[in-house]
């Protein structure tokens, strides 16, 4: 389990460091996107507090942001729009169980 977590963390941080390399140093927000409507149990609206997000990937990105001394800011996007939004610079990273396929690697 620790190896899986380390792999997921490495995969999550790699694109972030590349995406943030050109970001202004003054930016304190780590903009990230997921489909919070269809990604249970990874990222979803907390049933007890519908305006708040929860889930494994939500906790993971908050830990990444804390280690970068930034505040994570969630941006909702539908599954089909996640990589195009990343390519357009709408956010710095995507966490949504996206597999590392040749097509996804080429797009990002």
Phi and psi restraints in degrees (range 20) as a CNS / XPLOR table:
assign (resid 1 and name C) (resid 2 and name N)
       (resid 2 and name CA) (resid 2 and name C) 1.0 -64.2 20.0 2
assign (resid 2 and name N) (resid 2 and name CA)
       (resid 2 and name C) (resid 3 and name N) 1.0 -36.7 20.0 2
assign (resid 2 and name C) (resid 3 and name N)
       (resid 3 and name CA) (resid 3 and name C) 1.0 -66.2 20.0 2
assign (resid 3 and name N) (resid 3 and name CA)
       (resid 3 and name C) (resid 4 and name N) 1.0 -39.9 20.0 2
assign (resid 3 and name C) (resid 4 and name N)
       (resid 4 and name CA) (resid 4 and name C) 1.0 -63.6 20.0 2
assign (resid 4 and name N) (resid 4 and name CA)
       (resid 4 and name C) (resid 5 and name N) 1.0 -44.4 20.0 2
assign (resid 4 and name C) (resid 5 and name N)
       (resid 5 and name CA) (resid 5 and name C) 1.0 -62.3 20.0 2
assign (resid 5 and name N) (resid 5 and name CA)
       (resid 5 and name C) (resid 6 and name N) 1.0 -43.2 20.0 2
assign (resid 5 and name C) (resid 6 and name N)
       (resid 6 and name CA) (resid 6 and name C) 1.0 -62.7 20.0 2
assign (resid 6 and name N) (resid 6 and name CA)
       (resid 6 and name C) (resid 7 and name N) 1.0 -40.1 20.0 2
assign (resid 6 and name C) (resid 7 and name N)
       (resid 7 and name CA) (resid 7 and name C) 1.0 -64.3 20.0 2
assign (resid 7 and name N) (resid 7 and name CA)
       (resid 7 and name C) (resid 8 and name N) 1.0 -46.5 20.0 2
assign (resid 7 and name C) (resid 8 and name N)
       (resid 8 and name CA) (resid 8 and name C) 1.0 -61.7 20.0 2
assign (resid 8 and name N) (resid 8 and name CA)
       (resid 8 and name C) (resid 9 and name N) 1.0 -41.3 20.0 2
assign (resid 8 and name C) (resid 9 and name N)
       (resid 9 and name CA) (resid 9 and name C) 1.0 -64.6 20.0 2
assign (resid 9 and name N) (resid 9 and name CA)
       (resid 9 and name C) (resid 10 and name N) 1.0 -43.0 20.0 2
assign (resid 9 and name C) (resid 10 and name N)
       (resid 10 and name CA) (resid 10 and name C) 1.0 -63.6 20.0 2
assign (resid 10 and name N) (resid 10 and name CA)
       (resid 10 and name C) (resid 11 and name N) 1.0 -42.4 20.0 2
assign (resid 10 and name C) (resid 11 and name N)
       (resid 11 and name CA) (resid 11 and name C) 1.0 -65.4 20.0 2
assign (resid 11 and name N) (resid 11 and name CA)
       (resid 11 and name C) (resid 12 and name N) 1.0 -36.2 20.0 2
assign (resid 11 and name C) (resid 12 and name N)
       (resid 12 and name CA) (resid 12 and name C) 1.0 -72.5 20.0 2
assign (resid 12 and name N) (resid 12 and name CA)
       (resid 12 and name C) (resid 13 and name N) 1.0 -39.7 20.0 2
assign (resid 12 and name C) (resid 13 and name N)
       (resid 13 and name CA) (resid 13 and name C) 1.0 -75.2 20.0 2
assign (resid 13 and name N) (resid 13 and name CA)
       (resid 13 and name C) (resid 14 and name N) 1.0 -35.6 20.0 2
assign (resid 13 and name C) (resid 14 and name N)
       (resid 14 and name CA) (resid 14 and name C) 1.0 -54.6 20.0 2
assign (resid 14 and name N) (resid 14 and name CA)
       (resid 14 and name C) (resid 15 and name N) 1.0 -54.9 20.0 2
assign (resid 14 and name C) (resid 15 and name N)
       (resid 15 and name CA) (resid 15 and name C) 1.0 -64.9 20.0 2
assign (resid 15 and name N) (resid 15 and name CA)
       (resid 15 and name C) (resid 16 and name N) 1.0 -30.9 20.0 2
assign (resid 15 and name C) (resid 16 and name N)
       (resid 16 and name CA) (resid 16 and name C) 1.0 -65.2 20.0 2
assign (resid 16 and name N) (resid 16 and name CA)
       (resid 16 and name C) (resid 17 and name N) 1.0 -45.7 20.0 2
assign (resid 16 and name C) (resid 17 and name N)
       (resid 17 and name CA) (resid 17 and name C) 1.0 -64.9 20.0 2
assign (resid 17 and name N) (resid 17 and name CA)
       (resid 17 and name C) (resid 18 and name N) 1.0 -35.6 20.0 2
assign (resid 17 and name C) (resid 18 and name N)
       (resid 18 and name CA) (resid 18 and name C) 1.0 -69.6 20.0 2
assign (resid 18 and name N) (resid 18 and name CA)
       (resid 18 and name C) (resid 19 and name N) 1.0 -45.1 20.0 2
assign (resid 18 and name C) (resid 19 and name N)
       (resid 19 and name CA) (resid 19 and name C) 1.0 -67.2 20.0 2
assign (resid 19 and name N) (resid 19 and name CA)
       (resid 19 and name C) (resid 20 and name N) 1.0 -33.6 20.0 2
assign (resid 19 and name C) (resid 20 and name N)
       (resid 20 and name CA) (resid 20 and name C) 1.0 -88.2 20.0 2
assign (resid 20 and name N) (resid 20 and name CA)
       (resid 20 and name C) (resid 21 and name N) 1.0 -5.9 20.0 2
assign (resid 20 and name C) (resid 21 and name N)
       (resid 21 and name CA) (resid 21 and name C) 1.0 -60.1 20.0 2
assign (resid 21 and name N) (resid 21 and name CA)
       (resid 21 and name C) (resid 22 and name N) 1.0 -33.1 20.0 2
assign (resid 21 and name C) (resid 22 and name N)
       (resid 22 and name CA) (resid 22 and name C) 1.0 -96.1 20.0 2
assign (resid 22 and name N) (resid 22 and name CA)
       (resid 22 and name C) (resid 23 and name N) 1.0 -2.0 20.0 2
assign (resid 22 and name C) (resid 23 and name N)
       (resid 23 and name CA) (resid 23 and name C) 1.0 -74.6 20.0 2
assign (resid 23 and name N) (resid 23 and name CA)
       (resid 23 and name C) (resid 24 and name N) 1.0 146.9 20.0 2
assign (resid 23 and name C) (resid 24 and name N)
       (resid 24 and name CA) (resid 24 and name C) 1.0 -61.2 20.0 2
assign (resid 24 and name N) (resid 24 and name CA)
       (resid 24 and name C) (resid 25 and name N) 1.0 140.6 20.0 2
assign (resid 24 and name C) (resid 25 and name N)
       (resid 25 and name CA) (resid 25 and name C) 1.0 -62.4 20.0 2
assign (resid 25 and name N) (resid 25 and name CA)
       (resid 25 and name C) (resid 26 and name N) 1.0 -25.9 20.0 2
assign (resid 25 and name C) (resid 26 and name N)
       (resid 26 and name CA) (resid 26 and name C) 1.0 -74.5 20.0 2
assign (resid 26 and name N) (resid 26 and name CA)
       (resid 26 and name C) (resid 27 and name N) 1.0 -16.7 20.0 2
assign (resid 26 and name C) (resid 27 and name N)
       (resid 27 and name CA) (resid 27 and name C) 1.0 -67.0 20.0 2
assign (resid 27 and name N) (resid 27 and name CA)
       (resid 27 and name C) (resid 28 and name N) 1.0 123.2 20.0 2
assign (resid 27 and name C) (resid 28 and name N)
       (resid 28 and name CA) (resid 28 and name C) 1.0 -104.1 20.0 2
assign (resid 28 and name N) (resid 28 and name CA)
       (resid 28 and name C) (resid 29 and name N) 1.0 -1.2 20.0 2
assign (resid 28 and name C) (resid 29 and name N)
       (resid 29 and name CA) (resid 29 and name C) 1.0 -103.5 20.0 2
assign (resid 29 and name N) (resid 29 and name CA)
       (resid 29 and name C) (resid 30 and name N) 1.0 137.7 20.0 2
assign (resid 29 and name C) (resid 30 and name N)
       (resid 30 and name CA) (resid 30 and name C) 1.0 -102.7 20.0 2
assign (resid 30 and name N) (resid 30 and name CA)
       (resid 30 and name C) (resid 31 and name N) 1.0 100.6 20.0 2
assign (resid 30 and name C) (resid 31 and name N)
       (resid 31 and name CA) (resid 31 and name C) 1.0 -78.7 20.0 2
assign (resid 31 and name N) (resid 31 and name CA)
       (resid 31 and name C) (resid 32 and name N) 1.0 127.5 20.0 2
assign (resid 31 and name C) (resid 32 and name N)
       (resid 32 and name CA) (resid 32 and name C) 1.0 -141.0 20.0 2
assign (resid 32 and name N) (resid 32 and name CA)
       (resid 32 and name C) (resid 33 and name N) 1.0 152.6 20.0 2
assign (resid 32 and name C) (resid 33 and name N)
       (resid 33 and name CA) (resid 33 and name C) 1.0 -127.0 20.0 2
assign (resid 33 and name N) (resid 33 and name CA)
       (resid 33 and name C) (resid 34 and name N) 1.0 154.4 20.0 2
assign (resid 33 and name C) (resid 34 and name N)
       (resid 34 and name CA) (resid 34 and name C) 1.0 -161.4 20.0 2
assign (resid 34 and name N) (resid 34 and name CA)
       (resid 34 and name C) (resid 35 and name N) 1.0 172.5 20.0 2
assign (resid 34 and name C) (resid 35 and name N)
       (resid 35 and name CA) (resid 35 and name C) 1.0 -101.6 20.0 2
assign (resid 35 and name N) (resid 35 and name CA)
       (resid 35 and name C) (resid 36 and name N) 1.0 90.2 20.0 2
assign (resid 35 and name C) (resid 36 and name N)
       (resid 36 and name CA) (resid 36 and name C) 1.0 -71.2 20.0 2
assign (resid 36 and name N) (resid 36 and name CA)
       (resid 36 and name C) (resid 37 and name N) 1.0 -2.6 20.0 2
assign (resid 36 and name C) (resid 37 and name N)
       (resid 37 and name CA) (resid 37 and name C) 1.0 -94.1 20.0 2
assign (resid 37 and name N) (resid 37 and name CA)
       (resid 37 and name C) (resid 38 and name N) 1.0 -20.0 20.0 2
assign (resid 37 and name C) (resid 38 and name N)
       (resid 38 and name CA) (resid 38 and name C) 1.0 -139.6 20.0 2
assign (resid 38 and name N) (resid 38 and name CA)
       (resid 38 and name C) (resid 39 and name N) 1.0 26.1 20.0 2
assign (resid 38 and name C) (resid 39 and name N)
       (resid 39 and name CA) (resid 39 and name C) 1.0 -124.0 20.0 2
assign (resid 39 and name N) (resid 39 and name CA)
       (resid 39 and name C) (resid 40 and name N) 1.0 33.5 20.0 2
assign (resid 39 and name C) (resid 40 and name N)
       (resid 40 and name CA) (resid 40 and name C) 1.0 -68.8 20.0 2
assign (resid 40 and name N) (resid 40 and name CA)
       (resid 40 and name C) (resid 41 and name N) 1.0 135.5 20.0 2
assign (resid 40 and name C) (resid 41 and name N)
       (resid 41 and name CA) (resid 41 and name C) 1.0 -98.6 20.0 2
assign (resid 41 and name N) (resid 41 and name CA)
       (resid 41 and name C) (resid 42 and name N) 1.0 14.6 20.0 2
assign (resid 41 and name C) (resid 42 and name N)
       (resid 42 and name CA) (resid 42 and name C) 1.0 -80.9 20.0 2
assign (resid 42 and name N) (resid 42 and name CA)
       (resid 42 and name C) (resid 43 and name N) 1.0 -49.8 20.0 2
assign (resid 42 and name C) (resid 43 and name N)
       (resid 43 and name CA) (resid 43 and name C) 1.0 -142.9 20.0 2
assign (resid 43 and name N) (resid 43 and name CA)
       (resid 43 and name C) (resid 44 and name N) 1.0 122.9 20.0 2
assign (resid 43 and name C) (resid 44 and name N)
       (resid 44 and name CA) (resid 44 and name C) 1.0 -161.3 20.0 2
assign (resid 44 and name N) (resid 44 and name CA)
       (resid 44 and name C) (resid 45 and name N) 1.0 164.6 20.0 2
assign (resid 44 and name C) (resid 45 and name N)
       (resid 45 and name CA) (resid 45 and name C) 1.0 -72.6 20.0 2
assign (resid 45 and name N) (resid 45 and name CA)
       (resid 45 and name C) (resid 46 and name N) 1.0 131.6 20.0 2
assign (resid 45 and name C) (resid 46 and name N)
       (resid 46 and name CA) (resid 46 and name C) 1.0 -63.6 20.0 2
assign (resid 46 and name N) (resid 46 and name CA)
       (resid 46 and name C) (resid 47 and name N) 1.0 120.9 20.0 2
assign (resid 46 and name C) (resid 47 and name N)
       (resid 47 and name CA) (resid 47 and name C) 1.0 -58.3 20.0 2
assign (resid 47 and name N) (resid 47 and name CA)
       (resid 47 and name C) (resid 48 and name N) 1.0 -30.7 20.0 2
assign (resid 47 and name C) (resid 48 and name N)
       (resid 48 and name CA) (resid 48 and name C) 1.0 -79.7 20.0 2
assign (resid 48 and name N) (resid 48 and name CA)
       (resid 48 and name C) (resid 49 and name N) 1.0 -23.8 20.0 2
assign (resid 48 and name C) (resid 49 and name N)
       (resid 49 and name CA) (resid 49 and name C) 1.0 -141.4 20.0 2
assign (resid 49 and name N) (resid 49 and name CA)
       (resid 49 and name C) (resid 50 and name N) 1.0 85.2 20.0 2
assign (resid 49 and name C) (resid 50 and name N)
       (resid 50 and name CA) (resid 50 and name C) 1.0 -56.3 20.0 2
assign (resid 50 and name N) (resid 50 and name CA)
       (resid 50 and name C) (resid 51 and name N) 1.0 -23.3 20.0 2
assign (resid 50 and name C) (resid 51 and name N)
       (resid 51 and name CA) (resid 51 and name C) 1.0 -82.8 20.0 2
assign (resid 51 and name N) (resid 51 and name CA)
       (resid 51 and name C) (resid 52 and name N) 1.0 -6.6 20.0 2
assign (resid 51 and name C) (resid 52 and name N)
       (resid 52 and name CA) (resid 52 and name C) 1.0 -109.4 20.0 2
assign (resid 52 and name N) (resid 52 and name CA)
       (resid 52 and name C) (resid 53 and name N) 1.0 149.6 20.0 2
assign (resid 52 and name C) (resid 53 and name N)
       (resid 53 and name CA) (resid 53 and name C) 1.0 -98.3 20.0 2
assign (resid 53 and name N) (resid 53 and name CA)
       (resid 53 and name C) (resid 54 and name N) 1.0 160.2 20.0 2
assign (resid 53 and name C) (resid 54 and name N)
       (resid 54 and name CA) (resid 54 and name C) 1.0 -154.4 20.0 2
assign (resid 54 and name N) (resid 54 and name CA)
       (resid 54 and name C) (resid 55 and name N) 1.0 177.9 20.0 2
assign (resid 54 and name C) (resid 55 and name N)
       (resid 55 and name CA) (resid 55 and name C) 1.0 117.5 20.0 2
assign (resid 55 and name N) (resid 55 and name CA)
       (resid 55 and name C) (resid 56 and name N) 1.0 167.3 20.0 2
assign (resid 55 and name C) (resid 56 and name N)
       (resid 56 and name CA) (resid 56 and name C) 1.0 -58.0 20.0 2
assign (resid 56 and name N) (resid 56 and name CA)
       (resid 56 and name C) (resid 57 and name N) 1.0 -51.7 20.0 2
assign (resid 56 and name C) (resid 57 and name N)
       (resid 57 and name CA) (resid 57 and name C) 1.0 -67.5 20.0 2
assign (resid 57 and name N) (resid 57 and name CA)
       (resid 57 and name C) (resid 58 and name N) 1.0 -32.4 20.0 2
assign (resid 57 and name C) (resid 58 and name N)
       (resid 58 and name CA) (resid 58 and name C) 1.0 -62.4 20.0 2
assign (resid 58 and name N) (resid 58 and name CA)
       (resid 58 and name C) (resid 59 and name N) 1.0 -46.5 20.0 2
assign (resid 58 and name C) (resid 59 and name N)
       (resid 59 and name CA) (resid 59 and name C) 1.0 -65.0 20.0 2
assign (resid 59 and name N) (resid 59 and name CA)
       (resid 59 and name C) (resid 60 and name N) 1.0 -39.1 20.0 2
assign (resid 59 and name C) (resid 60 and name N)
       (resid 60 and name CA) (resid 60 and name C) 1.0 -61.7 20.0 2
assign (resid 60 and name N) (resid 60 and name CA)
       (resid 60 and name C) (resid 61 and name N) 1.0 -48.3 20.0 2
assign (resid 60 and name C) (resid 61 and name N)
       (resid 61 and name CA) (resid 61 and name C) 1.0 -67.6 20.0 2
assign (resid 61 and name N) (resid 61 and name CA)
       (resid 61 and name C) (resid 62 and name N) 1.0 -32.8 20.0 2
assign (resid 61 and name C) (resid 62 and name N)
       (resid 62 and name CA) (resid 62 and name C) 1.0 -66.9 20.0 2
assign (resid 62 and name N) (resid 62 and name CA)
       (resid 62 and name C) (resid 63 and name N) 1.0 -36.2 20.0 2
assign (resid 62 and name C) (resid 63 and name N)
       (resid 63 and name CA) (resid 63 and name C) 1.0 -68.6 20.0 2
assign (resid 63 and name N) (resid 63 and name CA)
       (resid 63 and name C) (resid 64 and name N) 1.0 -41.9 20.0 2
assign (resid 63 and name C) (resid 64 and name N)
       (resid 64 and name CA) (resid 64 and name C) 1.0 -59.0 20.0 2
assign (resid 64 and name N) (resid 64 and name CA)
       (resid 64 and name C) (resid 65 and name N) 1.0 -47.4 20.0 2
assign (resid 64 and name C) (resid 65 and name N)
       (resid 65 and name CA) (resid 65 and name C) 1.0 -61.6 20.0 2
assign (resid 65 and name N) (resid 65 and name CA)
       (resid 65 and name C) (resid 66 and name N) 1.0 -42.3 20.0 2
assign (resid 65 and name C) (resid 66 and name N)
       (resid 66 and name CA) (resid 66 and name C) 1.0 -61.7 20.0 2
assign (resid 66 and name N) (resid 66 and name CA)
       (resid 66 and name C) (resid 67 and name N) 1.0 -40.8 20.0 2
assign (resid 66 and name C) (resid 67 and name N)
       (resid 67 and name CA) (resid 67 and name C) 1.0 -70.0 20.0 2
assign (resid 67 and name N) (resid 67 and name CA)
       (resid 67 and name C) (resid 68 and name N) 1.0 -21.4 20.0 2
assign (resid 67 and name C) (resid 68 and name N)
       (resid 68 and name CA) (resid 68 and name C) 1.0 -93.4 20.0 2
assign (resid 68 and name N) (resid 68 and name CA)
       (resid 68 and name C) (resid 69 and name N) 1.0 2.9 20.0 2
assign (resid 68 and name C) (resid 69 and name N)
       (resid 69 and name CA) (resid 69 and name C) 1.0 59.1 20.0 2
assign (resid 69 and name N) (resid 69 and name CA)
       (resid 69 and name C) (resid 70 and name N) 1.0 44.0 20.0 2
assign (resid 69 and name C) (resid 70 and name N)
       (resid 70 and name CA) (resid 70 and name C) 1.0 -130.4 20.0 2
assign (resid 70 and name N) (resid 70 and name CA)
       (resid 70 and name C) (resid 71 and name N) 1.0 168.7 20.0 2
assign (resid 70 and name C) (resid 71 and name N)
       (resid 71 and name CA) (resid 71 and name C) 1.0 -107.3 20.0 2
assign (resid 71 and name N) (resid 71 and name CA)
       (resid 71 and name C) (resid 72 and name N) 1.0 127.3 20.0 2
assign (resid 71 and name C) (resid 72 and name N)
       (resid 72 and name CA) (resid 72 and name C) 1.0 -75.0 20.0 2
assign (resid 72 and name N) (resid 72 and name CA)
       (resid 72 and name C) (resid 73 and name N) 1.0 136.7 20.0 2
assign (resid 72 and name C) (resid 73 and name N)
       (resid 73 and name CA) (resid 73 and name C) 1.0 -127.0 20.0 2
assign (resid 73 and name N) (resid 73 and name CA)
       (resid 73 and name C) (resid 74 and name N) 1.0 116.3 20.0 2
assign (resid 73 and name C) (resid 74 and name N)
       (resid 74 and name CA) (resid 74 and name C) 1.0 -77.9 20.0 2
assign (resid 74 and name N) (resid 74 and name CA)
       (resid 74 and name C) (resid 75 and name N) 1.0 136.2 20.0 2
assign (resid 74 and name C) (resid 75 and name N)
       (resid 75 and name CA) (resid 75 and name C) 1.0 -124.9 20.0 2
assign (resid 75 and name N) (resid 75 and name CA)
       (resid 75 and name C) (resid 76 and name N) 1.0 119.2 20.0 2
assign (resid 75 and name C) (resid 76 and name N)
       (resid 76 and name CA) (resid 76 and name C) 1.0 -73.2 20.0 2
assign (resid 76 and name N) (resid 76 and name CA)
       (resid 76 and name C) (resid 77 and name N) 1.0 133.4 20.0 2
assign (resid 76 and name C) (resid 77 and name N)
       (resid 77 and name CA) (resid 77 and name C) 1.0 -149.9 20.0 2
assign (resid 77 and name N) (resid 77 and name CA)
       (resid 77 and name C) (resid 78 and name N) 1.0 146.6 20.0 2
assign (resid 77 and name C) (resid 78 and name N)
       (resid 78 and name CA) (resid 78 and name C) 1.0 -68.9 20.0 2
assign (resid 78 and name N) (resid 78 and name CA)
       (resid 78 and name C) (resid 79 and name N) 1.0 154.7 20.0 2
assign (resid 78 and name C) (resid 79 and name N)
       (resid 79 and name CA) (resid 79 and name C) 1.0 -49.3 20.0 2
assign (resid 79 and name N) (resid 79 and name CA)
       (resid 79 and name C) (resid 80 and name N) 1.0 -48.9 20.0 2
assign (resid 79 and name C) (resid 80 and name N)
       (resid 80 and name CA) (resid 80 and name C) 1.0 -66.4 20.0 2
assign (resid 80 and name N) (resid 80 and name CA)
       (resid 80 and name C) (resid 81 and name N) 1.0 -19.7 20.0 2
assign (resid 80 and name C) (resid 81 and name N)
       (resid 81 and name CA) (resid 81 and name C) 1.0 -98.9 20.0 2
assign (resid 81 and name N) (resid 81 and name CA)
       (resid 81 and name C) (resid 82 and name N) 1.0 -2.0 20.0 2
assign (resid 81 and name C) (resid 82 and name N)
       (resid 82 and name CA) (resid 82 and name C) 1.0 -64.1 20.0 2
assign (resid 82 and name N) (resid 82 and name CA)
       (resid 82 and name C) (resid 83 and name N) 1.0 -53.5 20.0 2
assign (resid 82 and name C) (resid 83 and name N)
       (resid 83 and name CA) (resid 83 and name C) 1.0 -69.6 20.0 2
assign (resid 83 and name N) (resid 83 and name CA)
       (resid 83 and name C) (resid 84 and name N) 1.0 -41.9 20.0 2
assign (resid 83 and name C) (resid 84 and name N)
       (resid 84 and name CA) (resid 84 and name C) 1.0 -58.9 20.0 2
assign (resid 84 and name N) (resid 84 and name CA)
       (resid 84 and name C) (resid 85 and name N) 1.0 -37.9 20.0 2
assign (resid 84 and name C) (resid 85 and name N)
       (resid 85 and name CA) (resid 85 and name C) 1.0 -66.2 20.0 2
assign (resid 85 and name N) (resid 85 and name CA)
       (resid 85 and name C) (resid 86 and name N) 1.0 -37.2 20.0 2
assign (resid 85 and name C) (resid 86 and name N)
       (resid 86 and name CA) (resid 86 and name C) 1.0 -64.7 20.0 2
assign (resid 86 and name N) (resid 86 and name CA)
       (resid 86 and name C) (resid 87 and name N) 1.0 -43.3 20.0 2
assign (resid 86 and name C) (resid 87 and name N)
       (resid 87 and name CA) (resid 87 and name C) 1.0 -63.8 20.0 2
assign (resid 87 and name N) (resid 87 and name CA)
       (resid 87 and name C) (resid 88 and name N) 1.0 -32.0 20.0 2
assign (resid 87 and name C) (resid 88 and name N)
       (resid 88 and name CA) (resid 88 and name C) 1.0 -84.2 20.0 2
assign (resid 88 and name N) (resid 88 and name CA)
       (resid 88 and name C) (resid 89 and name N) 1.0 -1.5 20.0 2
assign (resid 88 and name C) (resid 89 and name N)
       (resid 89 and name CA) (resid 89 and name C) 1.0 78.4 20.0 2
assign (resid 89 and name N) (resid 89 and name CA)
       (resid 89 and name C) (resid 90 and name N) 1.0 22.8 20.0 2
assign (resid 89 and name C) (resid 90 and name N)
       (resid 90 and name CA) (resid 90 and name C) 1.0 -72.5 20.0 2
assign (resid 90 and name N) (resid 90 and name CA)
       (resid 90 and name C) (resid 91 and name N) 1.0 -21.8 20.0 2
assign (resid 90 and name C) (resid 91 and name N)
       (resid 91 and name CA) (resid 91 and name C) 1.0 -157.1 20.0 2
assign (resid 91 and name N) (resid 91 and name CA)
       (resid 91 and name C) (resid 92 and name N) 1.0 165.5 20.0 2
assign (resid 91 and name C) (resid 92 and name N)
       (resid 92 and name CA) (resid 92 and name C) 1.0 -91.0 20.0 2
assign (resid 92 and name N) (resid 92 and name CA)
       (resid 92 and name C) (resid 93 and name N) 1.0 -17.7 20.0 2
assign (resid 92 and name C) (resid 93 and name N)
       (resid 93 and name CA) (resid 93 and name C) 1.0 -158.2 20.0 2
assign (resid 93 and name N) (resid 93 and name CA)
       (resid 93 and name C) (resid 94 and name N) 1.0 161.2 20.0 2
assign (resid 93 and name C) (resid 94 and name N)
       (resid 94 and name CA) (resid 94 and name C) 1.0 -127.1 20.0 2
assign (resid 94 and name N) (resid 94 and name CA)
       (resid 94 and name C) (resid 95 and name N) 1.0 131.5 20.0 2
assign (resid 94 and name C) (resid 95 and name N)
       (resid 95 and name CA) (resid 95 and name C) 1.0 -124.3 20.0 2
assign (resid 95 and name N) (resid 95 and name CA)
       (resid 95 and name C) (resid 96 and name N) 1.0 112.7 20.0 2
assign (resid 95 and name C) (resid 96 and name N)
       (resid 96 and name CA) (resid 96 and name C) 1.0 -165.8 20.0 2
assign (resid 96 and name N) (resid 96 and name CA)
       (resid 96 and name C) (resid 97 and name N) 1.0 35.5 20.0 2
assign (resid 96 and name C) (resid 97 and name N)
       (resid 97 and name CA) (resid 97 and name C) 1.0 62.4 20.0 2
assign (resid 97 and name N) (resid 97 and name CA)
       (resid 97 and name C) (resid 98 and name N) 1.0 30.1 20.0 2
assign (resid 97 and name C) (resid 98 and name N)
       (resid 98 and name CA) (resid 98 and name C) 1.0 -76.2 20.0 2
assign (resid 98 and name N) (resid 98 and name CA)
       (resid 98 and name C) (resid 99 and name N) 1.0 123.3 20.0 2
assign (resid 98 and name C) (resid 99 and name N)
       (resid 99 and name CA) (resid 99 and name C) 1.0 -75.1 20.0 2
assign (resid 99 and name N) (resid 99 and name CA)
       (resid 99 and name C) (resid 100 and name N) 1.0 150.2 20.0 2
assign (resid 99 and name C) (resid 100 and name N)
       (resid 100 and name CA) (resid 100 and name C) 1.0 -84.4 20.0 2
assign (resid 100 and name N) (resid 100 and name CA)
       (resid 100 and name C) (resid 101 and name N) 1.0 72.8 20.0 2
assign (resid 100 and name C) (resid 101 and name N)
       (resid 101 and name CA) (resid 101 and name C) 1.0 -87.4 20.0 2
assign (resid 101 and name N) (resid 101 and name CA)
       (resid 101 and name C) (resid 102 and name N) 1.0 160.9 20.0 2
assign (resid 101 and name C) (resid 102 and name N)
       (resid 102 and name CA) (resid 102 and name C) 1.0 -56.9 20.0 2
assign (resid 102 and name N) (resid 102 and name CA)
       (resid 102 and name C) (resid 103 and name N) 1.0 -37.0 20.0 2
assign (resid 102 and name C) (resid 103 and name N)
       (resid 103 and name CA) (resid 103 and name C) 1.0 -65.5 20.0 2
assign (resid 103 and name N) (resid 103 and name CA)
       (resid 103 and name C) (resid 104 and name N) 1.0 -43.8 20.0 2
assign (resid 103 and name C) (resid 104 and name N)
       (resid 104 and name CA) (resid 104 and name C) 1.0 -67.4 20.0 2
assign (resid 104 and name N) (resid 104 and name CA)
       (resid 104 and name C) (resid 105 and name N) 1.0 -40.5 20.0 2
assign (resid 104 and name C) (resid 105 and name N)
       (resid 105 and name CA) (resid 105 and name C) 1.0 -61.6 20.0 2
assign (resid 105 and name N) (resid 105 and name CA)
       (resid 105 and name C) (resid 106 and name N) 1.0 -41.6 20.0 2
assign (resid 105 and name C) (resid 106 and name N)
       (resid 106 and name CA) (resid 106 and name C) 1.0 -66.3 20.0 2
assign (resid 106 and name N) (resid 106 and name CA)
       (resid 106 and name C) (resid 107 and name N) 1.0 -36.4 20.0 2
assign (resid 106 and name C) (resid 107 and name N)
       (resid 107 and name CA) (resid 107 and name C) 1.0 -72.6 20.0 2
assign (resid 107 and name N) (resid 107 and name CA)
       (resid 107 and name C) (resid 108 and name N) 1.0 -31.5 20.0 2
